[in-house]
Amino acid sequence: MLIERTSREVIIRLPASVDTTGLQRLVDYLVYKEATANSKATQEQVDKLASEVKKGWWKKNRKRFIK
């Protein structure tokens, strides 16, 4: 593994043999960290939003699971 920092970015080089499933999880986490880096939301606000999204999803998809 090689990690290189330039003035604009950090470059991580990995061998092709690295497990892509684990690597995708790491990339997803890094995307999340980048997207939320400047967020001022509290955990309570995040939890409330997640609950509302889940309720909306369930209303839309309920018929797919319960017949």
N, CA, C and O atoms as a MOPAC input file, in Angstrom:
PM7 MOZYME 1SCF
protein

 N      0.85900 1    -1.17100 1     0.00000 1
 C      0.00000 1     0.00000 1     0.00000 1
 C      0.90200 1     1.22800 1     0.00000 1
 O      1.94200 1     1.27200 1     0.65700 1
 N      0.46000 1     2.21800 1    -0.76100 1
 C      1.19800 1     3.47100 1    -0.83600 1
 C      0.21100 1     4.61600 1    -0.65700 1
 O     -0.81500 1     4.67000 1    -1.33600 1
 N      0.52200 1     5.52800 1     0.25600 1
 C     -0.31600 1     6.70700 1     0.48000 1
 C      0.51100 1     7.92900 1     0.10600 1
 O      1.62200 1     8.12400 1     0.59800 1
 N     -0.05100 1     8.74100 1    -0.76800 1
 C      0.65300 1     9.93000 1    -1.25800 1
 C     -0.25600 1    11.14000 1    -1.07600 1
 O     -1.44200 1    11.08500 1    -1.40300 1
 N      0.29200 1    12.21900 1    -0.56100 1
 C     -0.46800 1    13.46100 1    -0.39200 1
 C      0.06700 1    14.48700 1    -1.37600 1
 O      1.27000 1    14.74300 1    -1.43400 1
 N     -0.84200 1    15.07300 1    -2.14900 1
 C     -0.48000 1    16.18100 1    -3.02700 1
 C     -1.11600 1    17.43400 1    -2.44600 1
 O     -1.74100 1    17.37400 1    -1.38700 1
 N     -0.97000 1    18.52900 1    -3.09800 1
 C     -1.56300 1    19.77600 1    -2.59300 1
 C     -3.08000 1    19.76500 1    -2.69500 1
 O     -3.75000 1    20.54900 1    -2.02300 1
 N     -3.63500 1    18.87900 1    -3.53400 1
 C     -5.08200 1    18.85400 1    -3.75600 1
 C     -5.78300 1    17.60300 1    -3.27400 1
 O     -7.00400 1    17.61800 1    -3.11200 1
 N     -5.04800 1    16.50200 1    -3.03500 1
 C     -5.71900 1    15.24300 1    -2.70800 1
 C     -4.77600 1    14.25900 1    -2.03000 1
 O     -3.56200 1    14.45400 1    -1.99200 1
 N     -5.37200 1    13.19700 1    -1.49700 1
 C     -4.62100 1    12.07700 1    -0.94800 1
 C     -4.86400 1    10.89700 1    -1.87900 1
 O     -6.00800 1    10.57300 1    -2.19700 1
 N     -3.80400 1    10.26800 1    -2.30700 1
 C     -3.90100 1     9.14200 1    -3.23600 1
 C     -3.47400 1     7.88000 1    -2.49900 1
 O     -2.39300 1     7.82500 1    -1.91300 1
 N     -4.33100 1     6.87000 1    -2.53600 1
 C     -4.03200 1     5.58600 1    -1.90500 1
 C     -3.94100 1     4.54100 1    -3.00100 1
 O     -4.88800 1     4.35200 1    -3.76500 1
 N     -2.81700 1     3.87000 1    -3.08000 1
 C     -2.61300 1     2.82300 1    -4.08300 1
 C     -2.58500 1     1.47800 1    -3.37100 1
 O     -1.84600 1     1.28100 1    -2.40600 1
 N     -3.40800 1     0.55700 1    -3.87000 1
 C     -3.50400 1    -0.78200 1    -3.28600 1
 C     -3.25300 1    -1.82700 1    -4.36000 1
 O     -3.49900 1    -1.57600 1    -5.54000 1
 N     -2.76700 1    -2.99100 1    -3.96500 1
 C     -2.59700 1    -4.05300 1    -4.95500 1
 C     -3.96000 1    -4.54400 1    -5.45500 1
 O     -4.95300 1    -4.46500 1    -4.73200 1
 N     -4.00200 1    -5.04300 1    -6.67200 1
 C     -5.24800 1    -5.51800 1    -7.27300 1
 C     -5.85100 1    -6.68800 1    -6.50300 1
 O     -7.02800 1    -6.99900 1    -6.68900 1
 N     -5.09100 1    -7.32600 1    -5.66300 1
 C     -5.58200 1    -8.48900 1    -4.91500 1
 C     -6.42500 1    -8.12000 1    -3.69200 1
 O     -6.94900 1    -9.01000 1    -3.02300 1
 N     -6.56500 1    -6.84400 1    -3.39100 1
 C     -7.34100 1    -6.40500 1    -2.22200 1
 C     -8.81200 1    -6.77500 1    -2.40900 1
 O     -9.36500 1    -6.63700 1    -3.50000 1
 N     -9.43900 1    -7.24700 1    -1.32800 1
 C    -10.85600 1    -7.61800 1    -1.32900 1
 C    -11.71800 1    -6.39900 1    -1.65700 1
 O    -11.70700 1    -5.41400 1    -0.91800 1
 N    -12.45900 1    -6.45900 1    -2.75400 1
 C    -13.23900 1    -5.29400 1    -3.18100 1
 C    -14.45200 1    -5.02200 1    -2.30200 1
 O    -14.89900 1    -3.87900 1    -2.21700 1
 N    -14.99200 1    -6.03500 1    -1.65200 1
 C    -16.14000 1    -5.81000 1    -0.77100 1
 C    -15.72700 1    -4.94500 1     0.41900 1
 O    -16.39000 1    -3.95700 1     0.73600 1
 N    -14.65700 1    -5.31200 1     1.05700 1
 C    -14.15900 1    -4.51900 1     2.18200 1
 C    -13.72500 1    -3.13800 1     1.73900 1
 O    -13.94400 1    -2.15400 1     2.44600 1
 N    -13.11100 1    -3.06200 1     0.57600 1
 C    -12.67600 1    -1.78500 1     0.03900 1
 C    -13.87000 1    -0.87800 1    -0.25200 1
 O    -13.80600 1     0.32300 1     0.00700 1
 N    -14.95300 1    -1.43300 1    -0.78500 1
 C    -16.15400 1    -0.64000 1    -1.05700 1
 C    -16.74100 1    -0.09000 1     0.22900 1
 O    -17.20500 1     1.05000 1     0.26000 1
 N    -16.72700 1    -0.88600 1     1.29300 1
 C    -17.22600 1    -0.40000 1     2.59000 1
 C    -16.38200 1     0.77000 1     3.09200 1
 O    -16.90900 1     1.74500 1     3.62700 1
 N    -15.09000 1     0.66300 1     2.91600 1
 C    -14.19600 1     1.74000 1     3.32700 1
 C    -14.47000 1     3.00200 1     2.50200 1
 O    -14.53500 1     4.10000 1     3.05600 1
 N    -14.62600 1     2.85500 1     1.21200 1
 C    -14.90700 1     3.99800 1     0.33900 1
 C    -16.25200 1     4.62700 1     0.71400 1
 O    -16.36900 1     5.85100 1     0.75900 1
 N    -17.26400 1     3.80000 1     0.98300 1
 C    -18.57400 1     4.32800 1     1.39900 1
 C    -18.44000 1     5.15300 1     2.67500 1
 O    -19.05300 1     6.21400 1     2.79900 1
 N    -17.64300 1     4.67100 1     3.61700 1
 C    -17.42600 1     5.39700 1     4.87600 1
 C    -16.72100 1     6.72800 1     4.60900 1
 O    -17.08200 1     7.74800 1     5.19600 1
 N    -15.73100 1     6.72200 1     3.73900 1
 C    -15.01300 1     7.95200 1     3.42700 1
 C    -15.91200 1     8.96300 1     2.71100 1
 O    -15.80600 1    10.16500 1     2.95400 1
 N    -16.78600 1     8.48800 1     1.84100 1
 C    -17.74800 1     9.37300 1     1.17700 1
 C    -18.68800 1     9.98800 1     2.22000 1
 O    -18.99600 1    11.17900 1     2.15900 1
 N    -19.13700 1     9.17400 1     3.16800 1
 C    -19.98700 1     9.66200 1     4.25600 1
 C    -19.26000 1    10.73500 1     5.06800 1
 O    -19.83000 1    11.78600 1     5.36200 1
 N    -18.00700 1    10.47400 1     5.42900 1
 C    -17.24000 1    11.43800 1     6.21900 1
 C    -17.07100 1    12.76200 1     5.46100 1
 O    -17.16400 1    13.83700 1     6.05300 1
 N    -16.82500 1    12.67700 1     4.16900 1
 C    -16.67400 1    13.87500 1     3.36000 1
 C    -17.98700 1    14.65000 1     3.28300 1
 O    -17.99800 1    15.87700 1     3.38500 1
 N    -19.08800 1    13.93000 1     3.10200 1
 C    -20.40300 1    14.57100 1     2.94900 1
 C    -20.87600 1    15.22300 1     4.24200 1
 O    -21.60000 1    16.21800 1     4.20300 1
 N    -20.47700 1    14.68000 1     5.37900 1
 C    -20.97000 1    15.19200 1     6.66400 1
 C    -19.94400 1    16.04300 1     7.41200 1
 O    -20.19300 1    16.45400 1     8.54500 1
 N    -18.82200 1    16.30400 1     6.80600 1
 C    -17.73500 1    17.00800 1     7.49000 1
 C    -18.15300 1    18.37600 1     8.02100 1
 O    -17.69500 1    18.78500 1     9.08700 1
 N    -18.99700 1    19.07500 1     7.31300 1
 C    -19.38000 1    20.42500 1     7.73400 1
 C    -20.79300 1    20.49500 1     8.29000 1
 O    -21.34700 1    21.58400 1     8.44900 1
 N    -21.37500 1    19.35100 1     8.58500 1
 C    -22.74400 1    19.31100 1     9.09500 1
 C    -22.81200 1    19.84900 1    10.52300 1
 O    -21.94000 1    19.57900 1    11.34900 1
 N    -23.84900 1    20.60200 1    10.78800 1
 C    -24.08800 1    21.10700 1    12.14000 1
 C    -25.26700 1    20.37800 1    12.80400 1
 O    -25.71000 1    20.75200 1    13.89000 1
 N    -25.76100 1    19.34100 1    12.13700 1
 C    -26.90600 1    18.58600 1    12.66000 1
 C    -26.50500 1    17.83600 1    13.92700 1
 O    -25.38400 1    17.34200 1    14.05200 1
 N    -27.44400 1    17.76600 1    14.85700 1
 C    -27.21800 1    16.98000 1    16.06800 1
 C    -27.60800 1    15.52900 1    15.79700 1
 O    -28.30500 1    15.23700 1    14.82500 1
 N    -27.15900 1    14.63300 1    16.65500 1
 C    -27.52500 1    13.23100 1    16.50300 1
 C    -29.03800 1    13.05500 1    16.60700 1
 O    -29.61800 1    12.22000 1    15.91300 1
 N    -29.67100 1    13.83300 1    17.46600 1
 C    -31.13300 1    13.76500 1    17.61200 1
 C    -31.82300 1    14.14200 1    16.30000 1
 O    -32.78800 1    13.48600 1    15.90600 1
 N    -31.35000 1    15.17600 1    15.62500 1
 C    -31.92500 1    15.58700 1    14.34600 1
 C    -31.71600 1    14.51000 1    13.27500 1
 O    -32.60900 1    14.24100 1    12.47200 1
 N    -30.55300 1    13.91200 1    13.27300 1
 C    -30.25200 1    12.85400 1    12.31400 1
 C    -31.15800 1    11.65700 1    12.56000 1
 O    -31.70000 1    11.08300 1    11.61600 1
 N    -31.32500 1    11.27600 1    13.82500 1
 C    -32.19400 1    10.14600 1    14.16900 1
 C    -33.63600 1    10.40800 1    13.75800 1
 O    -34.31100 1     9.50800 1    13.25900 1
 N    -34.11000 1    11.62700 1    13.96400 1
 C    -35.48600 1    11.97300 1    13.59100 1
 C    -35.66400 1    11.88500 1    12.07700 1
 O    -36.65900 1    11.34000 1    11.59900 1
 N    -34.71200 1    12.41600 1    11.33100 1
 C    -34.78600 1    12.35200 1     9.87800 1
 C    -34.76400 1    10.90600 1     9.39000 1
 O    -35.53000 1    10.53800 1     8.50000 1
 N    -33.89400 1    10.09500 1     9.96500 1
 C    -33.81600 1     8.67700 1     9.57900 1
 C    -35.14200 1     7.97100 1     9.84700 1
 O    -35.58600 1     7.15800 1     9.03500 1
 N    -35.77400 1     8.27200 1    10.97200 1
 C    -37.05900 1     7.67400 1    11.30800 1
 C    -38.13100 1     8.07000 1    10.30000 1
 O    -38.92800 1     7.23200 1     9.87700 1
 N    -38.15300 1     9.34400 1     9.91300 1
 C    -39.13200 1     9.81500 1     8.93300 1
 C    -38.92000 1     9.16200 1     7.57200 1
 O    -39.88400 1     8.80700 1     6.89300 1
 N    -37.67600 1     9.00500 1     7.18100 1
 C    -37.36600 1     8.36900 1     5.90200 1
 C    -37.81200 1     6.91400 1     5.91800 1
 O    -38.39000 1     6.42800 1     4.94500 1
 N    -37.54700 1     6.22000 1     7.01800 1
 C    -37.93900 1     4.81000 1     7.12500 1
 C    -39.45900 1     4.65400 1     7.05300 1
 O    -39.96500 1     3.73500 1     6.40900 1
 N    -40.17700 1     5.55200 1     7.71500 1
 C    -41.63800 1     5.48800 1     7.68100 1
 C    -42.15200 1     5.67400 1     6.25500 1
 O    -43.02900 1     4.93900 1     5.80100 1
 N    -41.60100 1     6.65500 1     5.56000 1
 C    -42.00900 1     6.90200 1     4.18200 1
 C    -41.68900 1     5.72300 1     3.28200 1
 O    -42.48500 1     5.35700 1     2.41700 1
 N    -40.52200 1     5.12900 1     3.48900 1
 C    -40.13000 1     3.97300 1     2.68600 1
 C    -41.08000 1     2.81200 1     2.94900 1
 O    -41.49500 1     2.12300 1     2.01700 1
 N    -41.42300 1     2.59400 1     4.20800 1
 C    -42.30000 1     1.48500 1     4.56000 1
 C    -43.68100 1     1.66700 1     3.94100 1
 O    -44.26700 1     0.70800 1     3.43800 1
 N    -44.20400 1     2.88800 1     3.97500 1
 C    -45.50800 1     3.14700 1     3.35400 1
 C    -45.48100 1     2.81900 1     1.87100 1
 O    -46.43300 1     2.24400 1     1.34400 1
 N    -44.39500 1     3.18100 1     1.19300 1
 C    -44.26400 1     2.93400 1    -0.23700 1
 C    -44.07600 1     1.45700 1    -0.57000 1
 O    -44.54600 1     0.99900 1    -1.61100 1
 N    -43.41200 1     0.72200 1     0.27700 1
 C    -42.98600 1    -0.64000 1    -0.06100 1
 C    -43.67900 1    -1.74400 1     0.72200 1
 O    -43.39400 1    -2.92300 1     0.51400 1
 N    -44.56700 1    -1.38000 1     1.60100 1
 C    -45.22800 1    -2.34400 1     2.46700 1
 C    -45.88300 1    -3.48700 1     1.68500 1
 O    -45.78500 1    -4.65000 1     2.07800 1
 N    -46.54500 1    -3.15600 1     0.58800 1
 C    -47.26700 1    -4.16800 1    -0.18900 1
 C    -46.33100 1    -5.20200 1    -0.79600 1
 O    -46.75500 1    -6.31900 1    -1.09400 1
 N    -45.08800 1    -4.85300 1    -0.97800 1
 C    -44.11600 1    -5.80900 1    -1.51100 1
 C    -43.80200 1    -6.91800 1    -0.51100 1
 O    -43.40000 1    -8.01400 1    -0.90200 1
 N    -43.98400 1    -6.63700 1     0.77700 1
 C    -43.60200 1    -7.57700 1     1.82400 1
 C    -44.77400 1    -8.22900 1     2.53600 1
 O    -44.66400 1    -9.35800 1     3.01400 1
 N    -45.88400 1    -7.53000 1     2.60600 1
 C    -47.06900 1    -8.05100 1     3.29300 1
 C    -48.21400 1    -8.14900 1     2.28500 1
 O    -48.64300 1    -7.15000 1     1.70800 1
 N    -48.68700 1    -9.35100 1     2.09200 1
 C    -49.74800 1    -9.53600 1     1.09800 1
 C    -51.02000 1   -10.00100 1     1.73400 1
 O    -52.01700 1   -10.20600 1     1.04100 1

